[in-house]
Amino acid sequence: MFEKVKKETAADKVAKQLRSLIERGELKPGDKIPSERELCEIMSLSRISVRAGIKGLVANGLLDVRTGEGTYVKAITSEDLIDPLTALLMDDYSLRELLEFRWVIEVQLAGFAAKRASDQDIQDIEESLRKMEEDAKEEKDYHENDMSFHNAIARASGNTLLTAMMNQAGELIRAAIKQTAQLPGAYQRVYKIHADIFENIRLTDVQGAQEAMSAHLREVERSLLEAQKLKKDN
């Protein structure tokens, strides 16, 4: 029933602090981080711990060690920050929490969009869907257009607070989409269910839009659990 709680090492704490500074923009691409000796003094840690923490961030592509010059922050995009989030999603509790968030927020957003969407909102949602169809035909990575589709629905809801909450969870949702995109038949299956959501919104069918989004989230849950099982088996 119970599992051991992983103890956070000193090296983990170093990496966590540096990553946080990078994510918040306090350490920008091209910035030189303090030397190992300076970090040892600042954090009151051994050089071994500091070096191990830096090594982990170098392996993740966030830092670049230049011989004779020092260690610098690399130019990164949101893609570079997805791996830790993906790892977070592989934890059963985190997966449950993300799915519950989407159930609470996105089903209501779909209903609001069906009730309130303007002609421009409908065009924006349809454009994202069209791009997803192209991705499905060519079996290209569709996660960006998938995310654009959901963001367009959020904007169409007319609720800026719910839209802001969706934006805050964007990277976690993106990571989940990337996990399920690798499953057989994912491209066609994802397009079909998104087309159903769009059609109900276009027809101003509030209940239909909510039911279609609920069906989508049930499929997301099934796919994430399948992806999780495949990763564990491999």
FENTANOR-V861645 format. One record per residue. NEAR is the number of other C-alpha atoms within 8 Angstrom. Layout:
near
NEAR
NEAR
//
This chain:
near
2
3
4
4
4
4
4
6
6
10
11
9
10
12
12
8
8
8
10
8
10
11
8
7
7
7
11
9
9
8
8
8
9
8
8
9
8
8
12
12
8
6
6
7
10
7
9
6
11
15
10
9
14
11
8
9
12
11
7
8
9
13
12
10
9
8
5
4
6
10
12
13
15
10
8
8
6
7
7
10
8
11
9
7
11
12
8
9
12
9
8
7
6
10
11
8
8
10
10
8
8
10
10
8
10
10
14
9
12
17
15
13
15
16
11
9
14
7
6
7
12
12
8
9
12
9
8
12
15
8
9
12
9
8
12
12
9
6
7
7
7
11
10
8
11
12
11
9
11
8
11
11
13
16
11
13
16
10
8
7
6
10
12
8
8
11
8
7
8
9
10
12
10
11
13
11
10
9
10
12
11
8
8
4
6
10
12
9
8
8
12
8
11
10
9
9
13
12
8
14
18
9
7
8
12
14
7
10
16
12
9
12
12
10
9
10
11
8
8
9
9
8
10
11
8
8
12
9
8
8
7
6
5
4
//
